Amino acid sequence: MDTVPHNLATLFAQLGLPDDRASIDGFLASHRLQPGQALPDAPFWNEGQAAFLREALADDSDWAEEVDELAVRLSPPA
């Protein structure tokens, strides 16, 4: 059973990225999705990260909510 709390910091850790607040804020400030681009298709992910994101969404896994939140935060303003 997975007992890790699922939040943005643990998602970053799962993706192998620095998961402290300053690093997350820096990532969000320096990366953007193109209009209509799916999160896993962004060029800033490596193959493993993109596969994890695709699987989380396709399987509606425990991570899907955090992956959706990340996609919203990286989306261009409306």
Z-matrix of the N, CA and C atoms (Angstrom, degrees):
N
C 1 1.441
C 2 1.534 1 108.93
N 3 1.317 2 116.10 1 133.63
C 4 1.459 3 122.26 2 179.09
C 5 1.522 4 109.14 3 -82.16
N 6 1.326 5 116.77 4 116.79
C 7 1.468 6 120.25 5 -178.77
C 8 1.524 7 112.23 6 -109.48
N 9 1.332 8 116.41 7 7.29
C 10 1.461 9 120.60 8 178.14
C 11 1.518 10 108.58 9 -71.51
N 12 1.343 11 117.46 10 130.81
C 13 1.468 12 118.07 11 176.62
C 14 1.530 13 109.03 12 -66.37
N 15 1.300 14 116.20 13 136.50
C 16 1.455 15 120.32 14 -179.36
C 17 1.516 16 109.20 15 -96.83
N 18 1.333 17 114.99 16 110.88
C 19 1.456 18 122.05 17 176.10
C 20 1.524 19 106.92 18 -148.42
N 21 1.310 20 116.69 19 -178.91
C 22 1.460 21 119.83 20 -175.80
C 23 1.533 22 111.62 21 -63.09
N 24 1.313 23 117.66 22 -38.78
C 25 1.467 24 120.39 23 179.88
C 26 1.527 25 111.01 24 -64.11
N 27 1.327 26 117.86 25 -43.97
C 28 1.463 27 119.13 26 -179.63
C 29 1.529 28 111.00 27 -71.68
N 30 1.342 29 117.51 28 -28.37
C 31 1.465 30 119.44 29 174.10
C 32 1.521 31 109.98 30 -65.17
N 33 1.327 32 117.33 31 -44.59
C 34 1.460 33 120.05 32 177.24
C 35 1.527 34 110.46 33 -59.93
N 36 1.312 35 117.51 34 -42.40
C 37 1.466 36 120.74 35 177.38
C 38 1.525 37 110.33 36 -61.67
N 39 1.308 38 116.88 37 -42.89
C 40 1.472 39 121.85 38 179.08
C 41 1.521 40 110.88 39 -61.29
N 42 1.330 41 116.65 40 -33.77
C 43 1.458 42 121.54 41 179.12
C 44 1.531 43 112.39 42 -82.32
N 45 1.339 44 116.37 43 -2.31
C 46 1.455 45 120.32 44 179.91
C 47 1.516 46 113.59 45 78.92
N 48 1.320 47 115.97 46 22.62
C 49 1.463 48 121.74 47 179.51
C 50 1.519 49 109.92 48 -105.50
N 51 1.335 50 117.28 49 155.90
C 52 1.462 51 119.04 50 174.83
C 53 1.529 52 109.55 51 -57.36
N 54 1.322 53 116.14 52 136.07
C 55 1.465 54 119.37 53 -171.17
C 56 1.527 55 114.05 54 -115.45
N 57 1.345 56 116.48 55 14.51
C 58 1.464 57 117.80 56 175.09
C 59 1.531 58 109.13 57 -80.99
N 60 1.304 59 116.00 58 160.39
C 61 1.467 60 121.91 59 -173.62
C 62 1.531 61 112.51 60 -56.71
N 63 1.328 62 117.35 61 -44.62
C 64 1.462 63 120.98 62 -178.49
C 65 1.532 64 111.06 63 -63.80
N 66 1.314 65 117.03 64 -40.47
C 67 1.470 66 120.58 65 179.35
C 68 1.521 67 111.50 66 -67.83
N 69 1.314 68 116.92 67 -41.75
C 70 1.466 69 120.61 68 177.85
C 71 1.524 70 109.55 69 -63.10
N 72 1.330 71 117.33 70 -46.92
C 73 1.465 72 120.57 71 178.98
C 74 1.526 73 110.92 72 -60.25
N 75 1.329 74 116.81 73 -40.06
C 76 1.456 75 120.62 74 178.17
C 77 1.517 76 112.23 75 -64.85
N 78 1.320 77 116.63 76 -41.65
C 79 1.461 78 120.73 77 177.87
C 80 1.521 79 110.36 78 -62.37
N 81 1.319 80 116.48 79 -46.93
C 82 1.468 81 120.75 80 -179.15
C 83 1.529 82 111.56 81 -63.42
N 84 1.321 83 117.06 82 -33.10
C 85 1.458 84 120.89 83 -179.57
C 86 1.530 85 112.27 84 -76.28
N 87 1.322 86 117.41 85 -25.73
C 88 1.461 87 119.73 86 -173.21
C 89 1.528 88 114.76 87 -107.32
N 90 1.314 89 117.83 88 0.41
C 91 1.465 90 121.33 89 179.91
C 92 1.528 91 109.22 90 -127.27
N 93 1.327 92 116.02 91 139.54
C 94 1.462 93 121.83 92 177.16
C 95 1.517 94 109.74 93 -140.81
N 96 1.317 95 114.89 94 144.91
C 97 1.453 96 120.32 95 170.89
C 98 1.526 97 108.07 96 -82.55
N 99 1.310 98 116.11 97 148.64
C 100 1.457 99 120.69 98 172.56
C 101 1.528 100 108.27 99 -77.24
N 102 1.317 101 118.67 100 152.72
C 103 1.471 102 119.71 101 178.42
C 104 1.528 103 110.79 102 -52.82
N 105 1.312 104 115.88 103 129.04
C 106 1.461 105 122.22 104 179.35
C 107 1.522 106 115.28 105 79.34
N 108 1.311 107 118.15 106 -1.15
C 109 1.471 108 121.31 107 -178.37
C 110 1.525 109 110.30 108 -81.79
N 111 1.317 110 115.94 109 131.63
C 112 1.457 111 121.07 110 176.08
C 113 1.531 112 108.75 111 -74.36
N 114 1.316 113 116.64 112 144.25
C 115 1.459 114 121.45 113 -178.13
C 116 1.530 115 112.96 114 -51.71
N 117 1.337 116 120.09 115 -48.42
C 118 1.473 117 119.09 116 -177.89
C 119 1.530 118 113.76 117 -65.61
N 120 1.336 119 117.35 118 -17.15
C 121 1.463 120 121.01 119 -177.90
C 122 1.523 121 113.36 120 -89.50
N 123 1.313 122 117.61 121 -1.79
C 124 1.464 123 120.72 122 -179.76
C 125 1.528 124 109.77 123 -64.98
N 126 1.326 125 117.26 124 143.43
C 127 1.463 126 120.31 125 -175.17
C 128 1.529 127 114.64 126 -73.39
N 129 1.317 128 118.11 127 -8.46
C 130 1.463 129 119.63 128 -177.03
C 131 1.524 130 113.62 129 -88.76
N 132 1.329 131 118.84 130 1.67
C 133 1.468 132 121.37 131 175.72
C 134 1.512 133 109.76 132 -96.62
N 135 1.324 134 115.76 133 147.50
C 136 1.467 135 118.17 134 169.57
C 137 1.527 136 107.92 135 -84.03
N 138 1.311 137 117.12 136 175.63
C 139 1.472 138 120.59 137 -175.33
C 140 1.525 139 112.13 138 -59.66
N 141 1.324 140 117.54 139 -42.88
C 142 1.455 141 121.41 140 -178.99
C 143 1.526 142 112.30 141 -65.43
N 144 1.316 143 116.48 142 -41.81
C 145 1.463 144 120.74 143 178.80
C 146 1.525 145 110.20 144 -64.68
N 147 1.322 146 116.56 145 -45.85
C 148 1.468 147 120.59 146 179.99
C 149 1.531 148 110.51 147 -61.56
N 150 1.322 149 117.10 148 -41.28
C 151 1.467 150 121.02 149 179.19
C 152 1.531 151 110.52 150 -63.80
N 153 1.326 152 117.11 151 -42.63
C 154 1.461 153 120.54 152 178.37
C 155 1.525 154 110.49 153 -60.60
N 156 1.328 155 117.06 154 -45.73
C 157 1.466 156 121.00 155 -179.27
C 158 1.528 157 111.08 156 -63.97
N 159 1.326 158 117.17 157 -43.19
C 160 1.469 159 120.56 158 178.16
C 161 1.530 160 111.08 159 -60.98
N 162 1.322 161 115.18 160 -45.97
C 163 1.468 162 120.31 161 -178.34
C 164 1.530 163 110.84 162 -64.58
N 165 1.316 164 117.12 163 -42.25
C 166 1.466 165 120.58 164 179.83
C 167 1.516 166 110.56 165 -58.80
N 168 1.333 167 116.45 166 -41.94
C 169 1.467 168 120.07 167 -179.66
C 170 1.527 169 111.83 168 -74.61
N 171 1.322 170 117.14 169 -44.26
C 172 1.465 171 120.95 170 -177.33
C 173 1.520 172 112.17 171 -64.20
N 174 1.335 173 115.84 172 -38.70
C 175 1.465 174 120.72 173 -177.87
C 176 1.520 175 112.97 174 -89.45
N 177 1.347 176 116.58 175 -2.55
C 178 1.465 177 121.53 176 -174.04
C 179 1.533 178 109.07 177 48.74
N 180 1.337 179 114.44 178 48.69
C 181 1.460 180 121.00 179 -175.78
C 182 1.521 181 111.51 180 -71.43
N 183 1.326 182 114.83 181 179.90
C 184 1.460 183 120.63 182 177.23
C 185 1.524 184 111.63 183 -59.92
N 186 1.319 185 117.44 184 -22.21
C 187 1.461 186 122.19 185 -178.73
C 188 1.526 187 112.79 186 -87.58
N 189 1.309 188 119.44 187 -10.07
C 190 1.466 189 122.15 188 -172.05
C 191 1.532 190 112.77 189 -57.08
N 192 1.307 191 117.64 190 -39.87
C 193 1.461 192 120.37 191 -178.98
C 194 1.528 193 110.93 192 -64.16
N 195 1.320 194 118.00 193 -42.62
C 196 1.460 195 121.62 194 179.29
C 197 1.521 196 110.63 195 -69.83
N 198 1.325 197 117.58 196 -36.97
C 199 1.463 198 121.26 197 176.87
C 200 1.523 199 109.35 198 -63.52
N 201 1.323 200 117.43 199 -42.61
C 202 1.466 201 120.98 200 176.16
C 203 1.528 202 111.19 201 -61.43
N 204 1.317 203 116.63 202 -42.81
C 205 1.469 204 120.33 203 178.55
C 206 1.523 205 110.57 204 -61.18
N 207 1.325 206 116.90 205 -42.86
C 208 1.457 207 120.59 206 178.79
C 209 1.528 208 110.37 207 -62.40
N 210 1.311 209 117.22 208 -42.24
C 211 1.472 210 120.83 209 178.51
C 212 1.523 211 111.24 210 -60.33
N 213 1.324 212 116.28 211 -41.96
C 214 1.467 213 120.14 212 178.94
C 215 1.530 214 110.03 213 -63.75
N 216 1.306 215 116.28 214 -44.67
C 217 1.468 216 119.96 215 -178.00
C 218 1.517 217 113.09 216 -67.36
N 219 1.336 218 117.47 217 -25.60
C 220 1.460 219 120.90 218 179.71
C 221 1.520 220 112.60 219 -94.49
N 222 1.314 221 117.43 220 -6.07
C 223 1.455 222 121.15 221 -179.68
C 224 1.513 223 111.79 222 -74.11
N 225 1.337 224 116.98 223 147.53
C 226 1.458 225 118.74 224 177.96
C 227 1.526 226 110.65 225 -65.84
N 228 1.315 227 117.05 226 150.82
C 229 1.469 228 119.68 227 178.65
C 230 1.537 229 110.48 228 -58.91
N 231 1.297 230 115.08 229 146.34
C 232 1.480 231 119.47 230 -179.09
C 233 1.507 232 112.11 231 -75.43
